[in-house]
Amino acid sequence: MTINLIFKIAAVGILVSILCQVLKHSGRDEQAFLVSLAGLILVLTWILPQIYDLFLTVQRLFAL
């Protein structure tokens, strides 16, 4: 895992939080929810391969 991934996740978090606040104050709560859900799905697609690699490493380490 590189530091670039952490920065990308932080940037998405900041962007999503700003967009959600703007949408909530304009009365579009449903769209704010969809924006936060899209941000979550985006970050999960970046994180899941890293978690998979972690499990493979642990499995090889303990030779299960």
N, C-alpha and C positions, 0 to 999 in steps of 0.2 A: 504494500500500500504506500503510495507516494503522498507527499505533502500537497500535490496538486488536487488530489481527490478531496482532501479535507477542505481546501479553499473553494472548490466547486460546490461542495455541500453547504458550506457557510454562505456562499453567494446566493444559492437557491433559497436557503432559509430566509435571508434578509429580503430578497425580492418577493417571495411569497408572503411574508408578513406585511410588507408595505402594501402589496396589492390587496390583501385581505382587509386591511384597515381602510383603504380607500373605498373598496366595494361595500364594506359594512356601513360606512358613514353615508354612502349614497343610497342605502336601502336595498342593496342587491345581495342579500345574505346567501341565496342559493348559488350564485356565481362565486362568491367568496369561498364557499364550501368546495366547489368544484376546482377552484384554483389551488386550494390547500391539498386536495386529494391528488391533483395532477403533480404537484411538487413532491408529495410523498411517494408516488409511483415512480417518478423520475429518479429520486434518490435511491429507492429500493433497487431499481435496475442497475445502478452503479455499485451498490453494496453487495448484492447477492453473489456475484462471482468471487468477491473477496472472502466472503463467509465460506463459500464452497472450498476455496483454496485452503482456508484455515482448517476446515474439517479434514481435508485430505492430508494436510501436514501432520495433524494430530494423530490421524490413523496410521500414517507411516512411522511416526515417532514411536508409537506403542505397538506397532506390528500386529494390529488386530485383524 
